[in-house]
């Protein structure tokens, strides 16, 4: 499976990172999302999301729950 360029979010608290991870997985179940501690401050987390590249036909399916902004 091909993945898009990773999305990296730094400086999140544990709860923010877990909520963001859950949102990415809800929108796109095929995503790989990891949460790492920052080396200089272990209380802050870094979230790294690898989202798969979906075929255009799958994005246009009626049941697809993400990327609906362009539809009218």
Jmol script that loads the backbone (N, CA, C; Angstrom):
load data "model"
ATOM      1  N   UNK A   1       0.840  -1.172   0.000  1.00  0.00           N
ATOM      2  CA  UNK A   1       0.000   0.000   0.000  1.00  0.00           C
ATOM      3  C   UNK A   1       0.889   1.241   0.000  1.00  0.00           C
ATOM      4  N   UNK A   2       0.520   2.201  -0.814  1.00  0.00           N
ATOM      5  CA  UNK A   2       1.274   3.459  -0.867  1.00  0.00           C
ATOM      6  C   UNK A   2       0.730   4.425   0.166  1.00  0.00           C
ATOM      7  N   UNK A   3       1.633   5.195   0.758  1.00  0.00           N
ATOM      8  CA  UNK A   3       1.240   6.177   1.759  1.00  0.00           C
ATOM      9  C   UNK A   3       1.644   7.568   1.303  1.00  0.00           C
ATOM     10  N   UNK A   4       0.879   8.557   1.743  1.00  0.00           N
ATOM     11  CA  UNK A   4       1.216   9.955   1.481  1.00  0.00           C
ATOM     12  C   UNK A   4       2.408  10.340   2.344  1.00  0.00           C
ATOM     13  N   UNK A   5       2.918  11.528   2.116  1.00  0.00           N
ATOM     14  CA  UNK A   5       3.990  12.048   2.953  1.00  0.00           C
ATOM     15  C   UNK A   5       3.461  12.149   4.385  1.00  0.00           C
ATOM     16  N   UNK A   6       4.253  11.750   5.394  1.00  0.00           N
ATOM     17  CA  UNK A   6       3.731  11.721   6.764  1.00  0.00           C
ATOM     18  C   UNK A   6       3.373  13.107   7.294  1.00  0.00           C
ATOM     19  N   UNK A   7       2.339  13.128   8.125  1.00  0.00           N
ATOM     20  CA  UNK A   7       1.920  14.336   8.824  1.00  0.00           C
ATOM     21  C   UNK A   7       2.529  14.259  10.217  1.00  0.00           C
ATOM     22  N   UNK A   8       3.298  15.271  10.603  1.00  0.00           N
ATOM     23  CA  UNK A   8       3.976  15.272  11.891  1.00  0.00           C
ATOM     24  C   UNK A   8       3.452  16.450  12.710  1.00  0.00           C
ATOM     25  N   UNK A   9       2.931  16.141  13.897  1.00  0.00           N
ATOM     26  CA  UNK A   9       2.438  17.171  14.804  1.00  0.00           C
ATOM     27  C   UNK A   9       3.229  17.063  16.103  1.00  0.00           C
ATOM     28  N   UNK A  10       3.899  18.134  16.486  1.00  0.00           N
ATOM     29  CA  UNK A  10       4.743  18.128  17.674  1.00  0.00           C
ATOM     30  C   UNK A  10       4.131  18.970  18.777  1.00  0.00           C
ATOM     31  N   UNK A  11       4.531  18.682  20.017  1.00  0.00           N
ATOM     32  CA  UNK A  11       4.124  19.500  21.150  1.00  0.00           C
ATOM     33  C   UNK A  11       2.721  19.226  21.647  1.00  0.00           C
ATOM     34  N   UNK A  12       2.209  18.014  21.444  1.00  0.00           N
ATOM     35  CA  UNK A  12       0.869  17.670  21.906  1.00  0.00           C
ATOM     36  C   UNK A  12       0.935  17.044  23.296  1.00  0.00           C
ATOM     37  N   UNK A  13      -0.106  17.251  24.089  1.00  0.00           N
ATOM     38  CA  UNK A  13      -0.206  16.537  25.354  1.00  0.00           C
ATOM     39  C   UNK A  13      -0.657  15.106  25.061  1.00  0.00           C
ATOM     40  N   UNK A  14      -0.624  14.259  26.070  1.00  0.00           N
ATOM     41  CA  UNK A  14      -1.019  12.863  25.871  1.00  0.00           C
ATOM     42  C   UNK A  14      -2.468  12.761  25.396  1.00  0.00           C
ATOM     43  N   UNK A  15      -3.378  13.510  26.019  1.00  0.00           N
ATOM     44  CA  UNK A  15      -4.790  13.412  25.626  1.00  0.00           C
ATOM     45  C   UNK A  15      -5.024  13.973  24.230  1.00  0.00           C
ATOM     46  N   UNK A  16      -4.351  15.078  23.882  1.00  0.00           N
ATOM     47  CA  UNK A  16      -4.488  15.628  22.529  1.00  0.00           C
ATOM     48  C   UNK A  16      -3.986  14.631  21.493  1.00  0.00           C
ATOM     49  N   UNK A  17      -2.860  13.988  21.777  1.00  0.00           N
ATOM     50  CA  UNK A  17      -2.295  13.016  20.839  1.00  0.00           C
ATOM     51  C   UNK A  17      -3.216  11.815  20.670  1.00  0.00           C
ATOM     52  N   UNK A  18      -3.794  11.325  21.762  1.00  0.00           N
ATOM     53  CA  UNK A  18      -4.689  10.172  21.668  1.00  0.00           C
ATOM     54  C   UNK A  18      -5.986  10.519  20.943  1.00  0.00           C
ATOM     55  N   UNK A  19      -6.527  11.717  21.176  1.00  0.00           N
ATOM     56  CA  UNK A  19      -7.736  12.140  20.474  1.00  0.00           C
ATOM     57  C   UNK A  19      -7.476  12.322  18.980  1.00  0.00           C
ATOM     58  N   UNK A  20      -6.332  12.897  18.648  1.00  0.00           N
ATOM     59  CA  UNK A  20      -5.976  13.096  17.240  1.00  0.00           C
ATOM     60  C   UNK A  20      -5.760  11.752  16.553  1.00  0.00           C
ATOM     61  N   UNK A  21      -5.110  10.819  17.237  1.00  0.00           N
ATOM     62  CA  UNK A  21      -4.881   9.483  16.690  1.00  0.00           C
ATOM     63  C   UNK A  21      -6.219   8.794  16.414  1.00  0.00           C
ATOM     64  N   UNK A  22      -7.138   8.871  17.357  1.00  0.00           N
ATOM     65  CA  UNK A  22      -8.454   8.251  17.178  1.00  0.00           C
ATOM     66  C   UNK A  22      -9.198   8.876  16.001  1.00  0.00           C
ATOM     67  N   UNK A  23      -9.078  10.207  15.836  1.00  0.00           N
ATOM     68  CA  UNK A  23      -9.747  10.883  14.720  1.00  0.00           C
ATOM     69  C   UNK A  23      -9.175  10.430  13.378  1.00  0.00           C
ATOM     70  N   UNK A  24      -7.826  10.331  13.286  1.00  0.00           N
ATOM     71  CA  UNK A  24      -7.219   9.859  12.035  1.00  0.00           C
ATOM     72  C   UNK A  24      -7.675   8.443  11.704  1.00  0.00           C
ATOM     73  N   UNK A  25      -7.725   7.564  12.710  1.00  0.00           N
ATOM     74  CA  UNK A  25      -8.120   6.181  12.460  1.00  0.00           C
ATOM     75  C   UNK A  25      -9.611   6.062  12.148  1.00  0.00           C
ATOM     76  N   UNK A  26     -10.435   6.948  12.691  1.00  0.00           N
ATOM     77  CA  UNK A  26     -11.872   6.925  12.390  1.00  0.00           C
ATOM     78  C   UNK A  26     -12.114   7.377  10.952  1.00  0.00           C
ATOM     79  N   UNK A  27     -11.409   8.430  10.523  1.00  0.00           N
ATOM     80  CA  UNK A  27     -11.577   8.944   9.168  1.00  0.00           C
ATOM     81  C   UNK A  27     -11.004   7.979   8.135  1.00  0.00           C
ATOM     82  N   UNK A  28      -9.842   7.401   8.447  1.00  0.00           N
ATOM     83  CA  UNK A  28      -9.166   6.524   7.503  1.00  0.00           C
ATOM     84  C   UNK A  28      -8.635   5.302   8.243  1.00  0.00           C
ATOM     85  N   UNK A  29      -9.381   4.176   8.275  1.00  0.00           N
ATOM     86  CA  UNK A  29      -8.966   3.000   9.042  1.00  0.00           C
ATOM     87  C   UNK A  29      -7.640   2.391   8.587  1.00  0.00           C
ATOM     88  N   UNK A  30      -7.188   2.668   7.385  1.00  0.00           N
ATOM     89  CA  UNK A  30      -5.930   2.114   6.900  1.00  0.00           C
ATOM     90  C   UNK A  30      -4.711   2.930   7.287  1.00  0.00           C
ATOM     91  N   UNK A  31      -4.892   3.989   8.062  1.00  0.00           N
ATOM     92  CA  UNK A  31      -3.777   4.864   8.442  1.00  0.00           C
ATOM     93  C   UNK A  31      -2.881   4.179   9.477  1.00  0.00           C
ATOM     94  N   UNK A  32      -1.600   4.539   9.434  1.00  0.00           N
ATOM     95  CA  UNK A  32      -0.652   4.112  10.469  1.00  0.00           C
ATOM     96  C   UNK A  32      -0.303   5.357  11.271  1.00  0.00           C
ATOM     97  N   UNK A  33      -0.685   5.378  12.538  1.00  0.00           N
ATOM     98  CA  UNK A  33      -0.480   6.546  13.382  1.00  0.00           C
ATOM     99  C   UNK A  33       0.319   6.119  14.611  1.00  0.00           C
ATOM    100  N   UNK A  34       1.448   6.801  14.849  1.00  0.00           N
ATOM    101  CA  UNK A  34       2.268   6.499  16.019  1.00  0.00           C
ATOM    102  C   UNK A  34       2.408   7.748  16.878  1.00  0.00           C
ATOM    103  N   UNK A  35       2.575   7.513  18.179  1.00  0.00           N
ATOM    104  CA  UNK A  35       2.776   8.592  19.140  1.00  0.00           C
ATOM    105  C   UNK A  35       4.114   8.341  19.831  1.00  0.00           C
ATOM    106  N   UNK A  36       5.016   9.311  19.742  1.00  0.00           N
ATOM    107  CA  UNK A  36       6.336   9.216  20.363  1.00  0.00           C
ATOM    108  C   UNK A  36       6.508  10.337  21.365  1.00  0.00           C
ATOM    109  N   UNK A  37       7.357  10.099  22.368  1.00  0.00           N
ATOM    110  CA  UNK A  37       7.702  11.154  23.320  1.00  0.00           C
ATOM    111  C   UNK A  37       8.793  12.026  22.726  1.00  0.00           C
ATOM    112  N   UNK A  38       8.756  13.308  23.041  1.00  0.00           N
ATOM    113  CA  UNK A  38       9.811  14.204  22.578  1.00  0.00           C
ATOM    114  C   UNK A  38      11.028  14.026  23.491  1.00  0.00           C
ATOM    115  N   UNK A  39      12.246  14.013  22.926  1.00  0.00           N
ATOM    116  CA  UNK A  39      13.442  13.752  23.737  1.00  0.00           C
ATOM    117  C   UNK A  39      13.735  14.831  24.778  1.00  0.00           C
ATOM    118  N   UNK A  40      13.453  16.094  24.467  1.00  0.00           N
ATOM    119  CA  UNK A  40      13.764  17.160  25.411  1.00  0.00           C
ATOM    120  C   UNK A  40      12.711  17.317  26.504  1.00  0.00           C
ATOM    121  N   UNK A  41      11.464  16.905  26.243  1.00  0.00           N
ATOM    122  CA  UNK A  41      10.392  16.992  27.234  1.00  0.00           C
ATOM    123  C   UNK A  41       9.495  15.769  27.075  1.00  0.00           C
ATOM    124  N   UNK A  42       9.678  14.732  27.904  1.00  0.00           N
ATOM    125  CA  UNK A  42       8.908  13.489  27.725  1.00  0.00           C
ATOM    126  C   UNK A  42       7.402  13.647  27.937  1.00  0.00           C
ATOM    127  N   UNK A  43       6.958  14.747  28.552  1.00  0.00           N
ATOM    128  CA  UNK A  43       5.522  14.939  28.745  1.00  0.00           C
ATOM    129  C   UNK A  43       4.832  15.359  27.457  1.00  0.00           C
ATOM    130  N   UNK A  44       5.553  15.965  26.539  1.00  0.00           N
ATOM    131  CA  UNK A  44       4.986  16.353  25.250  1.00  0.00           C
ATOM    132  C   UNK A  44       5.175  15.217  24.255  1.00  0.00           C
ATOM    133  N   UNK A  45       4.207  15.050  23.384  1.00  0.00           N
ATOM    134  CA  UNK A  45       4.204  13.947  22.425  1.00  0.00           C
ATOM    135  C   UNK A  45       4.297  14.462  20.999  1.00  0.00           C
ATOM    136  N   UNK A  46       4.833  13.608  20.138  1.00  0.00           N
ATOM    137  CA  UNK A  46       4.880  13.855  18.704  1.00  0.00           C
ATOM    138  C   UNK A  46       4.026  12.797  18.030  1.00  0.00           C
ATOM    139  N   UNK A  47       3.083  13.227  17.199  1.00  0.00           N
ATOM    140  CA  UNK A  47       2.213  12.315  16.485  1.00  0.00           C
ATOM    141  C   UNK A  47       2.661  12.253  15.032  1.00  0.00           C
ATOM    142  N   UNK A  48       2.829  11.041  14.511  1.00  0.00           N
ATOM    143  CA  UNK A  48       3.239  10.836  13.126  1.00  0.00           C
ATOM    144  C   UNK A  48       2.155   9.994  12.450  1.00  0.00           C
ATOM    145  N   UNK A  49       1.513  10.562  11.426  1.00  0.00           N
ATOM    146  CA  UNK A  49       0.419   9.879  10.731  1.00  0.00           C
ATOM    147  C   UNK A  49       0.825   9.600   9.292  1.00  0.00           C
ATOM    148  N   UNK A  50       0.727   8.342   8.895  1.00  0.00           N
ATOM    149  CA  UNK A  50       0.945   7.926   7.509  1.00  0.00           C
ATOM    150  C   UNK A  50      -0.417   7.545   6.943  1.00  0.00           C
ATOM    151  N   UNK A  51      -0.939   8.384   6.050  1.00  0.00           N
ATOM    152  CA  UNK A  51      -2.252   8.137   5.456  1.00  0.00           C
ATOM    153  C   UNK A  51      -2.084   7.467   4.102  1.00  0.00           C
ATOM    154  N   UNK A  52      -2.841   6.399   3.838  1.00  0.00           N
ATOM    155  CA  UNK A  52      -2.703   5.717   2.547  1.00  0.00           C
ATOM    156  C   UNK A  52      -3.288   6.545   1.409  1.00  0.00           C
ATOM    157  N   UNK A  53      -2.758   6.327   0.239  1.00  0.00           N
ATOM    158  CA  UNK A  53      -3.283   6.957  -0.974  1.00  0.00           C
ATOM    159  C   UNK A  53      -4.430   6.082  -1.449  1.00  0.00           C
ATOM    160  N   UNK A  54      -5.614   6.661  -1.500  1.00  0.00           N
ATOM    161  CA  UNK A  54      -6.797   5.905  -1.908  1.00  0.00           C
ATOM    162  C   UNK A  54      -7.106   6.151  -3.381  1.00  0.00           C
ATOM    163  N   UNK A  55      -7.566   5.121  -4.088  1.00  0.00           N
ATOM    164  CA  UNK A  55      -7.981   5.323  -5.472  1.00  0.00           C
ATOM    165  C   UNK A  55      -9.176   6.267  -5.533  1.00  0.00           C
ATOM    166  N   UNK A  56      -9.260   7.048  -6.592  1.00  0.00           N
ATOM    167  CA  UNK A  56     -10.314   8.051  -6.722  1.00  0.00           C
ATOM    168  C   UNK A  56     -11.707   7.434  -6.657  1.00  0.00           C
ATOM    169  N   UNK A  57     -11.890   6.260  -7.221  1.00  0.00           N
ATOM    170  CA  UNK A  57     -13.201   5.614  -7.194  1.00  0.00           C
ATOM    171  C   UNK A  57     -13.653   5.340  -5.764  1.00  0.00           C
ATOM    172  N   UNK A  58     -12.724   4.949  -4.887  1.00  0.00           N
ATOM    173  CA  UNK A  58     -13.084   4.660  -3.498  1.00  0.00           C
ATOM    174  C   UNK A  58     -13.461   5.937  -2.758  1.00  0.00           C
ATOM    175  N   UNK A  59     -12.812   7.046  -3.060  1.00  0.00           N
ATOM    176  CA  UNK A  59     -13.138   8.317  -2.418  1.00  0.00           C
ATOM    177  C   UNK A  59     -14.537   8.760  -2.811  1.00  0.00           C
ATOM    178  N   UNK A  60     -14.960   8.443  -4.022  1.00  0.00           N
ATOM    179  CA  UNK A  60     -16.278   8.859  -4.503  1.00  0.00           C
ATOM    180  C   UNK A  60     -17.404   7.952  -4.015  1.00  0.00           C
ATOM    181  N   UNK A  61     -17.083   6.816  -3.374  1.00  0.00           N
ATOM    182  CA  UNK A  61     -18.122   5.912  -2.884  1.00  0.00           C
ATOM    183  C   UNK A  61     -19.042   6.615  -1.896  1.00  0.00           C
ATOM    184  N   UNK A  62     -20.339   6.273  -1.894  1.00  0.00           N
ATOM    185  CA  UNK A  62     -21.287   6.944  -0.994  1.00  0.00           C
ATOM    186  C   UNK A  62     -20.963   6.754   0.493  1.00  0.00           C
ATOM    187  N   UNK A  63     -20.394   5.621   0.877  1.00  0.00           N
ATOM    188  CA  UNK A  63     -20.140   5.356   2.283  1.00  0.00           C
ATOM    189  C   UNK A  63     -18.816   5.873   2.800  1.00  0.00           C
ATOM    190  N   UNK A  64     -18.009   6.504   1.959  1.00  0.00           N
ATOM    191  CA  UNK A  64     -16.696   6.988   2.390  1.00  0.00           C
ATOM    192  C   UNK A  64     -16.875   8.158   3.340  1.00  0.00           C
ATOM    193  N   UNK A  65     -16.229   8.104   4.514  1.00  0.00           N
ATOM    194  CA  UNK A  65     -16.502   9.091   5.566  1.00  0.00           C
ATOM    195  C   UNK A  65     -15.511  10.246   5.598  1.00  0.00           C
ATOM    196  N   UNK A  66     -14.519  10.268   4.766  1.00  0.00           N
ATOM    197  CA  UNK A  66     -13.536  11.349   4.806  1.00  0.00           C
ATOM    198  C   UNK A  66     -13.519  12.151   3.525  1.00  0.00           C
ATOM    199  N   UNK A  67     -12.879  13.280   3.559  1.00  0.00           N
ATOM    200  CA  UNK A  67     -12.667  14.134   2.392  1.00  0.00           C
ATOM    201  C   UNK A  67     -13.966  14.571   1.729  1.00  0.00           C
ATOM    202  N   UNK A  68     -14.988  14.922   2.487  1.00  0.00           N
ATOM    203  CA  UNK A  68     -16.278  15.311   1.914  1.00  0.00           C
ATOM    204  C   UNK A  68     -16.372  16.785   1.592  1.00  0.00           C
ATOM    205  N   UNK A  69     -15.358  17.566   1.874  1.00  0.00           N
ATOM    206  CA  UNK A  69     -15.429  18.999   1.700  1.00  0.00           C
ATOM    207  C   UNK A  69     -15.701  19.446   0.273  1.00  0.00           C
ATOM    208  N   UNK A  70     -15.274  18.694  -0.717  1.00  0.00           N
ATOM    209  CA  UNK A  70     -15.439  19.121  -2.097  1.00  0.00           C
ATOM    210  C   UNK A  70     -16.782  18.748  -2.671  1.00  0.00           C
ATOM    211  N   UNK A  71     -17.568  17.924  -1.979  1.00  0.00           N
ATOM    212  CA  UNK A  71     -18.878  17.554  -2.500  1.00  0.00           C
ATOM    213  C   UNK A  71     -19.878  18.655  -2.254  1.00  0.00           C
ATOM    214  N   UNK A  72     -20.888  18.737  -3.094  1.00  0.00           N
ATOM    215  CA  UNK A  72     -21.934  19.732  -2.863  1.00  0.00           C
ATOM    216  C   UNK A  72     -23.226  19.056  -2.483  1.00  0.00           C
TER     217      UNK A  72
END
end "model"
wireframe off; spacefill off
backbone 0.3
color backbone group
